[in-house]
Amino acid sequence: MEIATFGAGCFWCIESAFNQLKGVSALSGYMGGHTATPDYRSVCSGTTGHAEVVQVQFDPAIIRYDDLLQIFWFLHDPTTLNRQGNDEGTQYRSVVFYHTDAQRQLALQSKDAEQQRLPQPIVTEFSPAAVFHPAEDYHQGYYGQNPHQPYCSFLIAPKLAKFRQHFAALLK
């Protein structure tokens, strides 16, 4: 198994999408800040420097890192700085935390390819992976447990429907 870590706005949606993929297990959490023990409340304050992220364990014999990068770009708007929809702040930044130099190279190549189809410049951050802090238990599998919560039903559900249609061949 290998590890990939992505920040692309609210981790509820991103985790739900990645967990639908063959060969993948994803956890919501925090990375990239200066606080030793971040929690949801402190990260939401915008003072910790941490991003909401999803750490993805994946089997490269089943799904490639390149596939995960394509999904990362698909699930969010990498041209908006520190914002995804109504979620605003550095904790919602677009970021690839790379775990190896090979991941860094692939991520940068993927960014260049993605930039070709976007009219605005990509503002995604590329940083070495740091300590991953799993989010509180109630954030894990949040969408699956709360599909009728307004944020989930109005924002996450339509995004996941498009995701399922676009990446059907990679789904469990």
C-alpha positions as CSV (number, residue, x, y, z in Angstrom):
1,M,0.0,0.0,0.0
2,E,1.1,3.6,-0.7
3,I,-0.1,6.9,0.8
4,A,-1.3,10.0,-0.9
5,T,-2.7,13.2,0.9
6,F,-4.9,15.8,-0.7
7,G,-6.6,19.0,0.5
8,A,-9.5,20.1,-1.8
9,G,-12.0,22.0,0.4
10,C,-14.2,20.3,2.9
11,F,-12.9,16.8,3.7
12,W,-16.4,15.3,4.0
13,C,-16.9,15.2,0.2
14,I,-13.4,14.3,-0.7
15,E,-13.2,11.4,1.7
16,S,-16.6,10.0,0.5
17,A,-15.4,10.1,-3.1
18,F,-12.0,8.5,-2.5
19,N,-13.6,5.7,-0.3
20,Q,-15.7,4.6,-3.3
21,L,-12.7,3.7,-5.3
22,K,-11.3,0.1,-5.7
23,G,-8.1,-0.4,-3.8
24,V,-8.5,2.7,-1.7
25,S,-9.1,3.6,2.0
26,A,-9.4,7.2,2.9
27,L,-9.4,9.1,6.3
28,S,-10.3,12.7,6.9
29,G,-7.7,14.7,8.9
30,Y,-5.5,17.7,9.1
31,M,-2.0,18.4,7.8
32,G,0.4,21.3,7.1
33,G,0.1,23.5,10.1
34,H,2.0,24.5,13.2
35,T,-0.3,23.2,15.9
36,A,0.8,19.9,17.5
37,T,-2.7,18.7,18.3
38,P,-5.2,20.2,15.9
39,D,-8.9,19.6,16.2
40,Y,-11.8,20.7,14.1
41,R,-12.6,23.8,16.1
42,S,-9.0,25.0,16.1
43,V,-8.5,24.3,12.4
44,C,-11.8,26.1,11.5
45,S,-10.5,29.2,13.3
46,G,-7.9,29.5,10.6
47,T,-5.1,30.0,13.1
48,T,-3.4,26.6,13.0
49,G,-2.1,26.6,9.5
50,H,-3.5,23.1,8.9
51,A,-5.6,22.2,5.9
52,E,-8.6,19.8,6.0
53,V,-7.2,16.8,4.1
54,V,-7.9,13.3,3.1
55,Q,-5.1,10.7,3.5
56,V,-5.5,8.0,1.0
57,Q,-4.0,4.5,1.4
58,F,-4.1,2.9,-2.0
59,D,-2.9,-0.3,-3.7
60,P,-0.9,0.8,-6.8
61,A,-1.6,-2.6,-8.4
62,I,-5.3,-1.6,-8.5
63,I,-5.3,2.2,-8.9
64,R,-2.5,4.5,-9.9
65,Y,-1.4,7.7,-8.2
66,D,-2.1,9.4,-11.6
67,D,-5.7,8.3,-11.3
68,L,-5.9,9.8,-7.8
69,L,-4.6,13.0,-9.1
70,Q,-7.2,13.1,-11.9
71,I,-9.9,12.6,-9.2
72,F,-8.3,15.3,-7.0
73,W,-8.6,17.9,-9.9
74,F,-12.1,16.8,-10.7
75,L,-13.5,17.1,-7.2
76,H,-12.6,20.8,-6.6
77,D,-11.8,24.1,-8.3
78,P,-8.0,24.5,-8.0
79,T,-8.1,28.1,-9.3
80,T,-9.7,29.6,-6.2
81,L,-7.4,30.5,-3.4
82,N,-8.4,29.3,0.1
83,R,-12.0,28.7,-0.9
84,Q,-14.2,25.9,-2.2
85,G,-17.8,27.1,-2.7
86,N,-19.0,28.7,0.5
87,D,-16.1,27.2,2.5
88,E,-13.5,29.9,2.9
89,G,-10.2,30.0,4.7
90,T,-6.7,28.5,4.5
91,Q,-8.0,25.3,6.0
92,Y,-9.9,24.7,2.7
93,R,-6.9,25.4,0.4
94,S,-6.1,23.2,-2.6
95,V,-3.0,21.3,-1.7
96,V,-1.1,18.1,-2.7
97,F,1.1,16.8,0.1
98,Y,3.5,14.5,-1.6
99,H,5.1,11.6,0.2
100,T,7.9,10.9,-2.3
101,D,9.8,12.7,-5.0
102,A,8.1,10.6,-7.6
103,Q,4.7,11.8,-6.3
104,R,5.9,15.4,-6.4
105,Q,7.0,15.0,-10.0
106,L,3.7,13.3,-11.1
107,A,1.7,15.9,-9.2
108,L,3.5,18.8,-11.0
109,Q,3.1,17.1,-14.4
110,S,-0.6,16.6,-13.6
111,K,-1.0,20.2,-12.7
112,D,0.6,21.3,-16.0
113,A,-1.8,19.1,-17.9
114,E,-4.8,20.3,-15.9
115,Q,-3.8,23.9,-16.5
116,Q,-4.1,23.4,-20.2
117,R,-7.9,23.0,-19.8
118,L,-8.5,25.8,-17.3
119,P,-8.8,29.5,-18.2
120,Q,-7.6,30.7,-14.7
121,P,-4.2,29.9,-13.1
122,I,-4.1,26.9,-10.7
123,V,-3.3,28.0,-7.2
124,T,-2.8,24.6,-5.7
125,E,0.0,24.3,-3.2
126,F,2.5,21.4,-3.5
127,S,4.2,20.6,-0.2
128,P,6.1,17.7,1.4
129,A,3.8,15.6,3.6
130,A,3.9,16.4,7.2
131,V,2.4,14.7,10.3
132,F,-1.2,13.6,9.5
133,H,-3.6,14.2,12.3
134,P,-6.8,12.1,11.9
135,A,-10.0,14.1,12.3
136,E,-12.4,13.3,15.1
137,D,-14.4,10.1,14.7
138,Y,-17.6,11.9,13.8
139,H,-15.9,13.3,10.7
140,Q,-15.0,9.9,9.4
141,G,-17.6,8.7,6.8
142,Y,-19.6,11.9,7.6
143,Y,-21.5,12.0,4.3
144,G,-22.5,8.3,4.5
145,Q,-23.8,8.9,8.0
146,N,-25.5,12.2,7.3
147,P,-26.7,12.2,3.6
148,H,-29.8,14.3,4.4
149,Q,-27.9,17.0,6.4
150,P,-28.4,20.2,4.3
151,Y,-24.7,20.7,3.4
152,C,-24.5,17.0,2.3
153,S,-27.7,16.9,0.3
154,F,-27.2,20.2,-1.5
155,L,-23.4,20.3,-2.1
156,I,-21.9,16.9,-1.7
157,A,-24.6,14.7,-3.2
158,P,-24.6,16.4,-6.7
159,K,-20.8,16.4,-6.8
160,L,-20.6,12.7,-5.9
161,A,-23.2,11.9,-8.6
162,K,-21.0,13.5,-11.2
163,F,-17.9,11.8,-9.8
164,R,-19.6,8.4,-9.9
165,Q,-20.6,9.0,-13.5
166,H,-17.2,10.2,-14.6
167,F,-15.1,7.6,-12.7
168,A,-17.5,4.6,-12.9
169,A,-14.7,2.2,-14.1
170,L,-12.7,2.9,-10.9
171,L,-15.5,2.4,-8.4
172,K,-15.9,-0.5,-6.0
